[in-house]
Amino acid sequence: MAKNNYIKLLTDPLIKGNPVFVLLLGLCPTLGVTNSAINGMAMGLATLVVLSCSNVIISAIKNLIPAKVRIPAYIIVIATLVTIVQMVMQGYLPDLYSVLGLFLPLIVVNCIILGRAESFASKNGVFPSLLDGIGNGLGFTLALTVLGAIREVLGNGSFFGLQLTPPTFQPALIFILAPGAFITIGFIIATQNYIKMKKEG
């Protein structure tokens, strides 16, 4: 694989092929945990670790897995990695774990991870699969962080926990509730499509 293709594996999922804003994948955790920027970033980084490691492992053992049981085998690999991430977060970041704990097991069924395992890691070598996992993980983390930051600013008047507005300011609480997630991601996707259409003339 050429050097340019390696760079594309890392950069394309950030904006052009972002798994959340363009492909609309992994929306359950995206909408569930992004009521603040730190929660969105933490969930994105946890997914990045699982996605990168699962891509590497599945690529390395793909020839040993019978075709008929490949999906269950992929899920076992992903579930093992999620359990490790969950235990590490519970041990070293208990406050964050208490917020994300409910959503962390959902990483096992995140369609981005299983999709990359089936469509890329099972057909390519270890190094390209690692780059693909990192690129898509970074794209997912970027999307969750941006969405969480917008919702936190509009709904709580803060940014990464730092209060931006005076005590007299009344933020729009709907943005840190479930409907606010749908409204915000809708506006982001609409803005992204508008910019894309303007560029294409």
Disulfide bonds with the S-S distance in Angstrom:
none
